[in-house]
Amino acid sequence: MKKKYNILFIITDQQRKDTLGCYDNELIRTPHIDKLAAEGIQFNKAYCESPICMPSRATLHTGKKAIHHGVTHHNDSMRPDEQTIAHVLAEKGYVTKCIGKMHLTSQQHRGREESIADWRDGVYKEWQGPYYGYQTADLILGHSNSLVGHYGNWLREHYPEARHRFVVENMEKLPVSSGQGVYNNDIPESLHSSSFVGDRTVKFLQDMKESGKPFFCFASFPDPHWPIMPPKAYYEMYDDVAMPPQAPDNGEADKHNYPRQFGMLKRDKKNAYDGGGHYVNDQTEIEAIMRPYWGAVSWIDVQVGKMLQTLKELEMEEDTIVIFTTDHGEYMGAHGMMAKGGFVWEELINVPLIIRCPDLIPAGQRTDALFSFIDVVPTLLDLLEVAPSTLAPDGVSQKSVLTGDREMLRDRLTVTHFGKGDASMNPDIHSLITPEWKLNYYAGDDNGELYNLKEDPQEMNNLYHDPGLESLQRELIRKLLDELILVKDKSYEHRIKDADRYGKHAMHYEEWKSELEGV
């Protein structure tokens, strides 16, 4: 009888790749994720397909490019009948469970399971799933919101007196002008959203050991996304550590071969792209924000350690594929930018990706093979020897790279950052990435970006329109067009645009006072 492997899929939100020790950061403390990398394969050149939360998460579940699953912006929702890897595995007898932040549907609009307004009205008070193929769900909505979702219900039922600690008026806000909120707080570690994800995942693993059934568990941390608010000990963990320098602002706004978006965003401070990316030039502020951001990552590492230790204690290590990644990166001061959106620098699109399964994947591998998020679903299904069934993924299985049989499968991949509104001012940005080169094509603009990533990993020297590289630039544009044309016929559009009532990620007293006052 064929052995059935489990999957534990661990994902964070908006995490820079270089915030892990295994990715050459000698200052940060992430021993458990580092150990996971040493015991499996670690990708240096893994890329999200679209660098915004919801498009990226939909791709990780379907294996499709954003233009196919239809989620291209922050408030879009995946269509209700979209098939995911969880559907496929549930049909094959797997127990499927999601824990934490999913963000597959808009939190701003009623009628879907992640609607904050509907949760406030009690619509989903008794709901535990199913959700896009997951038989049961334990959702966290917003970012560390203590009043809605399964996390909020748990706090309301068991720790009602603690809910006020999550309101920003009861925290100490870091006095900086950039970013989207950094708060020192007295939230008990055991009640933090990252602890909720860690503890619920551990409990699920224990239940699965008793049942003896194969499982697919999606454990999703809302952190280190804004607002940055790890527990106090982790907020202060790096207070005495000198933060490493970031790729500097290169004055692109005033250079002739850069697209006009650089001037709009960096000089004129206008950004109509998702993510709230904005210009910052105060190095002291950047370092002050980076310290608690690192602390949030270290706190996540503690939770990952609990999960991995549980697998070991339950003797499930050999039978479980563990994958660790994030949905996209974060500028965190690089190139004079903060948050995400507006550009496609490596800090935003090049993400950590670690996969371990002692039975299937040789330990100690670190590879420069190109890996796109559209490859995640076909690769995992291939490892399980499960056919895609109702799925039609755009990616390819990279099982042969994981097993060490092939050094590289891809010679290129694409990334798309979708604009909003007036396309002449906020065009879609299409990137083509090869082992050596990166081309960023701005629709409707005569200028673009071209970097030699091997010689210029910080993307300081834009070679677009370089007379000596005309032939190379034309060839890369041709390959990019091939990629876009080949996928055009399968496009599906499902967009919901509306005012974002809950656009402030942190909880403010005026918005939540009725619940906080005991309703």
Secondary structure, DSSP 4 states (H G I P E B T S, - for coil): -PPPPEEEEEEEES--GGGSGGGT-SSS--HHHHHHHHTSEEEEEEE-SSSSHHHHHHHHHH---HHHH---STT----TT---HHHHHHHTT-EEEEEE---SS-SSSTTSTT-HHHHHTTTTTT----BTTBSEEEEB-TTT-SSSHHHHHHHHHH-GGGGGGGBGGGSEE---SSSS-BEE----GGGSHHHHHHHHHHHHHHHHHHH---EEEEEEEEEESSSB---HHHHSTTTTSPPPPPPPP--GGG-TTS-THHIIIIIS----STTB-EE---HHHHHHHHHHHHHHHHHHHHHHHHHHHHHHHTT-STTEEEEEEES----TTGGGEESB-S---HHHHEEEEEEE-TTTS-SSEEEEEEEEGGGHHHHHHHHHT---TT---SS---HHHHTTS-S-S-S-EEEEE---S-TTTS--EEEEE-SSEEEEEETT-S-EEEEETTT-TT-----TT-GGGHHHHHHHHHHHHHHHHHHHTT----------TT-S-SB-HHHHHHHHTT-
